[in-house]
Amino acid sequence: MPKKSTLIDERDRKILVELDRNARQTDSAIAKKLKISKQVVNYRIQQLINKKIITNFYTIVNVGIMGLNSYYVFLQFEKINKEQERKLLEKINSLSYVGWLVSGMGRWDAIICLNVESILDFEKSLNQIIDLCGKHMHEYIFTTLIEAEHLNYKFLGSKLEGHLIKQTVGINKSKIDKLDEKILAIISQNARLPITDISEKAKLPLHVVSYHLKNLVKSKIVEGFKPKLDINKMGYQWHLLLIQFQTTTEERKKQFIDFCRNHNKIYYITKTIGSYNLMLDLHVNDVGEFKDLLLELKDKFSDVIRLYESMTIFNEYKISYLSKN
């Protein structure tokens, strides 16, 4: 059983479950479901923000539908102290084409996700990052995203329901216009912004904003709206498990991924090509629980897992689906 954070109570947990399902739900909609007042919902959410349990609300965009491909770059540093690493990661974080950046402990010190239109753009972006790292770069590798599934914060007790939130490989670019881009830019890191505020910031009529937002969701360019939680503050650990497959059948791989999808400790599943075939984001109480999960996977799927590496994530600097080349 997941341990309970002393920073939240049962009512907070239920509110977080609703936000995890759809962060654009209004306070009134959440209040109706939980049979509490709108004022209580608003107060509780503000308290969760003040405590920095919720760090922001972000919009999940399927960048593949927009014609972009995602590459994960794994970095190992050398000859670097804490302050130098902090400054280096800040520089990497400021790059517009960086969509995700985390740091931690393991074989890799940092992982970056780059969303770019072509392999040439990726080469240019990668070279810029290598130049930024300079003498501190010890080793790097990269993988290419095939598909990713964004699951729920399962430690809240939230269950999978509705459609899976997915990222896909780049396909023919879906048609989005300048108004779509403007709206997406506004809600990228503020997914709960009321439509009236979006209208004011975009300088567009309410009905225009509503029409475009509905179309973005309907076309699955926008896959969902999520709260970004500081799980360390809630008493959990975030581990990344990097897996290379053995030669096995597609059916066994599917069985493995299905098992992971329904496991109560696995939050995110990313299928890739490169040094790793699968990346699993795990939320656990402690190292012992991580070890038990790993042994469980190895026991049930020894014919699938060829090798694995792990990384404990300490900081998530950025998660944005609107990075630019």
Order of alpha helices (4+ residues) and beta strands (2+ residues): alpha-alpha-alpha-beta-beta-alpha-beta-beta-alpha-beta-beta-alpha-alpha-alpha-beta-beta-alpha-beta-beta-alpha-beta
